[in-house]
Amino acid sequence: MNEKTDIQSMDFKELTAYVTDVLGEKPFRARQIYEWIHVKLVSGFDEMTNLSKSLREKLEKNCYLAMPEIARRLVSKIDGTRKYLFRLSDGNIIESVLMKYKHGNSVCVSSQVGCRMGCRFCASTLDGLERNMTPSEMLNEVYMIQKDLGERISNVVIMGSGEPLDNYDNVLRFIKMLSDENGLNISQRNITLSTCGIVPRIYDLAKEELQITLAISLHAVNDQRRRELMPVANTWSIDEILKACREYYGHNNRRLTFEYSLVKGVNDSSEDAAALARLLHGLNAHVNLIPVNPIKERDFRQSDNSAVMNFKNKLEKYGENVTIRREMGRDIQAACGQLRKNYIDALESEE
């Protein structure tokens, strides 16, 4: 365990207190340090050139920056999507994805090493949960990709490996620091948190009154079917999730996103579309249809294009706002957990 202090996970107020009370420096030094870490995105204290040598040595002795290594970087020949495997300081591997859109550069970050939610169509959960990630580790996913790309990141989705609400306190701090005017200052309206539906935490998040988009991984229209796909449905019903979503909307007035992975012959019928429209009736909702990504450990198959379009048209007929998620980086295994799983399996087979 690192006995040094993770100052990268401190917000501006906490860093100021640490610099003055622990390091015995003037408060303006905290602003300089914060800017070096969160605006100029340096990877070491020796790069903080406007600090005295003695202060840099003090920082080196007492603190650390949780900088990961890029273990692998793949760039899609189809659409320029970049997939990163990062090696954290303890050797664990996590993955992040950069997606280039007309409206800006979007990064999909992981919030945990692995995942314990057990969703049957996701590769992230196959090996279970290793540990939670710290705010600094999540921030560095964004920082390192921005530095590597040489362009500003404008959108962040917490939709990679892990369940964000299962790492609630660290993810909340990550969001607040990412949107802090003293740091990268990414608008909360450009941050999306995706959850499989941990109901008590949705209520907690509502009270924070953030301006982020909440995305619910729904994937089924009744509890029985949802339990087959997502073990979390054994704990909280769809009705309980939707009640929490209404509470969330009541606090921040932000449109809710519902993600629905279409699995051939499982949840993609016209009847499913009609049932989904009934569930979401009266909610300010946007449905994001996702043709499921086949993974070798499961036997799910993608719905064909005609079924996807039929599902979309049926929802629109009922007045729902619908998009079909554009597949990004299919040639570089950009779906959740795929590349990390294959990388770890390959390492283990070499041992």
Wavefront OBJ file of the C-alpha trace (Angstrom):
o trace
v 0.000 0.000 0.000
v 1.307 3.457 -0.903
v 1.950 5.378 2.326
v 2.280 8.667 0.480
v -0.722 11.000 0.106
v -2.873 10.880 -3.036
v -3.146 14.641 -3.547
v -4.650 14.119 -7.000
v -7.874 12.907 -5.345
v -8.112 16.071 -3.203
v -10.476 18.818 -4.278
v -9.202 22.392 -4.345
v -10.328 23.197 -0.793
v -8.740 20.030 0.634
v -5.500 20.602 -1.263
v -5.305 24.158 0.069
v -5.692 22.878 3.639
v -3.059 20.171 3.030
v -0.534 22.581 1.506
v -0.888 25.106 4.319
v -1.444 22.843 7.359
v 0.713 19.823 6.487
v 3.352 21.162 4.107
v 3.543 24.596 5.789
v 3.329 26.531 2.524
v 1.397 29.647 1.491
v -2.165 29.125 0.137
v -1.288 30.387 -3.372
v 0.996 27.363 -3.765
v -2.096 25.126 -3.636
v -3.581 26.923 -6.648
v -0.327 26.461 -8.555
v -0.147 22.747 -7.684
v -3.826 22.187 -8.519
v -3.370 23.862 -11.895
v -0.302 21.760 -12.696
v -2.192 18.548 -11.878
v -5.677 19.258 -13.209
v -5.185 21.812 -16.022
v -1.661 21.328 -17.333
v -1.958 17.588 -16.631
v 1.649 16.964 -15.585
v 2.721 13.456 -14.653
v 5.389 14.347 -12.078
v 6.262 16.975 -9.475
v 9.524 17.812 -11.246
v 7.460 19.341 -14.086
v 6.006 21.989 -11.734
v 8.606 24.556 -12.747
v 7.231 27.598 -10.876
v 7.585 25.829 -7.520
v 10.765 26.025 -5.504
v 13.080 23.036 -5.546
v 12.480 22.482 -1.830
v 8.689 22.376 -2.294
v 9.005 19.932 -5.190
v 11.207 17.714 -3.017
v 8.654 17.961 -0.203
v 5.882 16.908 -2.581
v 7.985 14.037 -3.918
v 8.690 12.797 -0.403
v 5.125 13.026 0.935
v 2.781 12.699 -2.065
v 2.210 10.771 -5.264
v 0.376 11.152 -8.557
v -1.571 8.025 -9.522
v -0.287 7.955 -13.098
v -1.107 4.747 -15.002
v 0.897 3.345 -17.899
v -0.614 2.809 -21.321
v -0.361 -0.986 -21.622
v -2.018 -1.012 -25.020
v -3.574 1.462 -27.454
v -5.670 0.390 -30.423
v -7.026 2.768 -33.072
v -10.010 1.799 -35.197
v -9.476 1.952 -38.947
v -13.254 2.328 -39.301
v -14.022 5.459 -37.275
v -10.897 6.583 -35.366
v -12.138 5.240 -32.031
v -9.238 4.594 -29.651
v -9.250 1.884 -27.020
v -6.782 2.159 -24.151
v -5.667 -0.459 -21.665
v -4.138 1.266 -18.642
v -1.922 -0.489 -16.086
v -2.561 1.004 -12.655
v 0.167 1.432 -10.026
v -0.736 -1.911 -8.399
v -0.527 -3.746 -11.731
v -4.272 -4.009 -12.318
v -5.545 -3.426 -15.857
v -8.489 -1.185 -16.751
v -9.821 0.062 -20.070
v -11.063 3.357 -21.492
v -12.405 4.341 -24.891
v -12.102 7.586 -26.859
v -14.912 8.206 -29.350
v -14.672 11.049 -31.849
v -17.963 12.727 -32.735
v -18.850 15.876 -34.657
v -19.905 17.489 -31.369
v -16.544 16.752 -29.708
v -14.341 14.096 -28.158
v -15.991 11.724 -25.725
v -14.211 9.415 -23.272
v -15.806 6.339 -21.727
v -14.150 5.643 -18.368
v -14.052 2.660 -16.038
v -14.971 3.167 -12.373
v -13.913 -0.215 -10.973
v -11.316 -2.873 -11.721
v -13.728 -5.549 -12.935
v -17.358 -5.645 -11.798
v -19.524 -7.743 -9.496
v -22.931 -6.999 -11.046
v -22.922 -10.148 -13.208
v -24.884 -8.806 -16.212
v -24.951 -11.730 -18.624
v -24.143 -9.816 -21.824
v -21.109 -7.920 -20.461
v -17.478 -9.088 -20.512
v -16.496 -6.713 -17.665
v -18.109 -8.892 -15.054
v -16.785 -12.321 -16.070
v -13.875 -12.289 -13.598
v -15.733 -10.445 -10.831
v -14.695 -7.310 -8.940
v -11.045 -6.742 -8.087
v -11.395 -3.345 -6.365
v -12.831 0.168 -6.584
v -10.917 2.866 -8.427
v -9.873 6.112 -6.741
v -10.954 9.556 -8.018
v -7.391 10.216 -9.206
v -7.305 6.971 -11.205
v -10.576 7.887 -12.923
v -9.398 11.438 -13.599
v -6.190 10.092 -15.133
v -8.180 8.086 -17.671
v -9.444 11.416 -19.021
v -6.175 13.318 -18.537
v -3.951 10.750 -20.227
v -6.268 10.375 -23.203
v -6.489 14.161 -23.627
v -2.673 14.389 -23.555
v -2.269 11.446 -25.917
v -4.822 12.836 -28.367
v -3.629 16.432 -28.137
v -7.238 17.645 -28.209
v -9.702 18.685 -25.513
v -12.094 16.087 -24.105
v -15.575 17.620 -23.939
v -17.784 14.676 -22.919
v -17.303 11.900 -20.363
v -19.443 8.795 -19.908
v -18.975 6.622 -16.816
v -19.942 3.526 -18.698
v -16.780 1.404 -18.880
v -15.932 -1.509 -16.602
v -17.607 -1.401 -13.216
v -20.875 -0.174 -11.713
v -20.398 3.537 -10.819
v -22.979 3.522 -8.022
v -21.149 0.560 -6.424
v -18.200 2.957 -6.009
v -20.435 5.858 -5.063
v -18.237 8.190 -2.989
v -15.234 8.009 -5.333
v -17.359 8.465 -8.457
v -19.172 11.438 -6.931
v -15.845 13.102 -6.115
v -14.582 12.320 -9.635
v -17.629 14.059 -11.188
v -17.269 17.125 -8.972
v -13.524 17.442 -9.674
v -13.942 16.872 -13.412
v -16.484 19.696 -13.561
v -14.609 21.998 -11.151
v -13.864 25.409 -12.659
v -10.327 25.131 -11.239
v -9.695 21.949 -13.242
v -10.710 20.729 -16.712
v -14.112 22.339 -16.118
v -16.091 19.827 -18.198
v -19.757 20.781 -17.923
v -21.820 18.395 -15.808
v -24.351 18.450 -18.660
v -21.671 16.668 -20.705
v -21.176 13.904 -18.122
v -23.282 10.722 -18.183
v -23.405 8.119 -15.421
v -24.693 4.684 -16.435
v -26.063 2.337 -13.776
v -27.751 -1.054 -13.759
v -30.085 0.343 -11.114
v -28.830 0.429 -7.512
v -31.961 2.080 -6.191
v -30.787 3.535 -2.823
v -27.854 5.208 -4.552
v -30.131 6.770 -7.203
v -31.977 8.474 -4.324
v -28.631 9.601 -2.854
v -27.537 10.944 -6.235
v -30.815 12.840 -6.631
v -30.088 14.773 -3.424
v -26.753 15.953 -4.848
v -28.719 17.895 -7.493
v -26.009 17.479 -10.113
v -26.652 18.370 -13.747
v -25.311 15.076 -15.116
v -27.337 12.692 -17.293
v -28.439 9.512 -15.531
v -28.576 6.472 -17.816
v -30.356 3.337 -16.628
v -29.399 -0.042 -18.103
v -32.879 -1.523 -18.395
v -32.612 -4.223 -21.119
v -35.965 -5.895 -20.332
v -39.603 -4.935 -19.860
v -40.511 -7.263 -16.980
v -38.741 -8.409 -13.840
v -38.608 -12.086 -14.765
v -36.769 -11.422 -18.031
v -34.558 -8.809 -16.420
v -33.499 -11.264 -13.695
v -32.325 -13.652 -16.431
v -30.100 -10.919 -17.879
v -29.125 -8.906 -14.796
v -28.741 -10.376 -11.282
v -29.294 -6.902 -9.761
v -32.964 -7.348 -10.732
v -33.239 -9.918 -7.926
v -32.833 -7.037 -5.478
v -34.723 -4.144 -7.092
v -37.721 -4.348 -9.394
v -38.275 -2.233 -12.507
v -41.063 -0.373 -10.651
v -38.651 0.509 -7.827
v -36.064 1.755 -10.339
v -38.612 3.899 -12.188
v -39.858 5.383 -8.909
v -36.270 6.355 -8.039
v -35.846 7.817 -11.539
v -38.897 10.034 -11.053
v -37.375 11.257 -7.787
v -34.095 11.976 -9.597
v -35.892 13.908 -12.341
v -37.817 15.873 -9.719
v -34.551 17.149 -8.240
v -32.659 18.182 -11.360
v -35.157 18.251 -14.243
v -32.720 16.382 -16.498
v -34.037 14.004 -19.135
v -33.350 10.362 -18.257
v -31.732 7.892 -20.623
v -32.772 4.237 -20.695
v -30.352 1.842 -22.321
v -31.808 -1.230 -23.923
v -29.549 -3.923 -25.405
v -31.407 -5.824 -28.104
v -30.806 -9.588 -27.927
v -32.158 -11.665 -30.779
v -35.242 -13.621 -29.757
v -34.977 -12.507 -26.122
v -36.205 -8.911 -25.805
v -36.610 -7.512 -29.327
v -40.249 -8.245 -30.273
v -42.983 -5.724 -31.118
v -44.669 -6.726 -27.865
v -41.485 -5.835 -25.950
v -41.408 -2.419 -27.640
v -45.041 -1.750 -26.699
v -44.406 -2.842 -23.098
v -41.332 -0.589 -22.871
v -43.355 2.388 -24.116
v -45.975 1.711 -21.415
v -43.284 1.550 -18.721
v -41.755 4.877 -19.716
v -45.031 6.701 -20.371
v -45.058 10.083 -18.627
v -41.301 10.121 -17.993
v -39.067 12.610 -19.788
v -37.100 9.748 -21.277
v -34.723 8.989 -24.111
v -34.292 5.359 -25.167
v -30.873 4.307 -26.423
v -31.150 1.045 -28.345
v -27.959 -1.024 -28.369
v -27.496 -4.033 -30.651
v -25.849 -6.377 -28.110
v -22.133 -7.073 -28.527
v -21.610 -10.835 -28.819
v -18.952 -12.188 -26.441
v -17.515 -15.671 -26.742
v -18.391 -16.633 -23.144
v -22.139 -16.144 -23.801
v -24.515 -17.336 -26.511
v -26.434 -14.073 -27.046
v -26.822 -12.938 -30.632
v -27.436 -9.490 -32.064
v -30.909 -8.621 -33.282
v -30.902 -8.188 -37.055
v -31.314 -4.726 -38.580
v -34.998 -5.191 -39.448
v -35.826 -6.129 -35.826
v -33.869 -3.122 -34.523
v -35.653 -0.727 -36.896
v -39.032 -2.264 -36.110
v -38.395 -1.828 -32.373
v -37.372 1.810 -32.896
v -40.364 2.599 -35.098
v -42.758 1.014 -32.634
v -41.391 3.096 -29.743
v -41.594 6.293 -31.809
v -45.186 5.482 -32.714
v -45.921 5.548 -28.973
v -44.250 8.948 -28.691
v -40.903 7.897 -27.207
v -37.632 9.618 -28.086
v -35.320 6.924 -29.511
v -31.833 6.574 -30.976
v -29.855 3.538 -32.067
v -26.360 3.625 -30.631
v -23.830 3.779 -33.418
v -21.324 0.973 -33.056
v -17.873 2.434 -32.514
v -14.564 0.611 -32.817
v -15.980 -2.835 -33.577
v -12.648 -3.788 -35.184
v -10.732 -3.061 -31.948
v -13.033 -4.754 -29.396
v -14.390 -1.461 -28.060
v -17.330 -3.009 -26.214
v -17.256 -3.074 -22.401
v -14.626 -5.396 -21.004
v -13.756 -7.264 -24.208
v -10.198 -6.067 -24.741
v -9.273 -6.203 -21.037
v -10.633 -9.747 -20.726
v -8.705 -10.930 -23.793
v -5.505 -9.175 -22.630
v -5.641 -10.737 -19.141
v -6.490 -14.178 -20.569
v -3.476 -13.932 -22.896
v -1.156 -12.974 -20.015
v -2.425 -15.876 -17.888
v -1.967 -18.360 -20.734
v 1.701 -17.315 -20.990
v 2.372 -18.043 -17.307
l 1 2 3 4 5 6 7 8 9 10 11 12 13 14 15 16 17 18 19 20 21 22 23 24 25 26 27 28 29 30 31 32 33 34 35 36 37 38 39 40 41 42 43 44 45 46 47 48 49 50 51 52 53 54 55 56 57 58 59 60 61 62 63 64 65 66 67 68 69 70 71 72 73 74 75 76 77 78 79 80 81 82 83 84 85 86 87 88 89 90 91 92 93 94 95 96 97 98 99 100 101 102 103 104 105 106 107 108 109 110 111 112 113 114 115 116 117 118 119 120 121 122 123 124 125 126 127 128 129 130 131 132 133 134 135 136 137 138 139 140 141 142 143 144 145 146 147 148 149 150 151 152 153 154 155 156 157 158 159 160 161 162 163 164 165 166 167 168 169 170 171 172 173 174 175 176 177 178 179 180 181 182 183 184 185 186 187 188 189 190 191 192 193 194 195 196 197 198 199 200 201 202 203 204 205 206 207 208 209 210 211 212 213 214 215 216 217 218 219 220 221 222 223 224 225 226 227 228 229 230 231 232 233 234 235 236 237 238 239 240 241 242 243 244 245 246 247 248 249 250 251 252 253 254 255 256 257 258 259 260 261 262 263 264 265 266 267 268 269 270 271 272 273 274 275 276 277 278 279 280 281 282 283 284 285 286 287 288 289 290 291 292 293 294 295 296 297 298 299 300 301 302 303 304 305 306 307 308 309 310 311 312 313 314 315 316 317 318 319 320 321 322 323 324 325 326 327 328 329 330 331 332 333 334 335 336 337 338 339 340 341 342 343 344 345 346 347 348 349 350 351
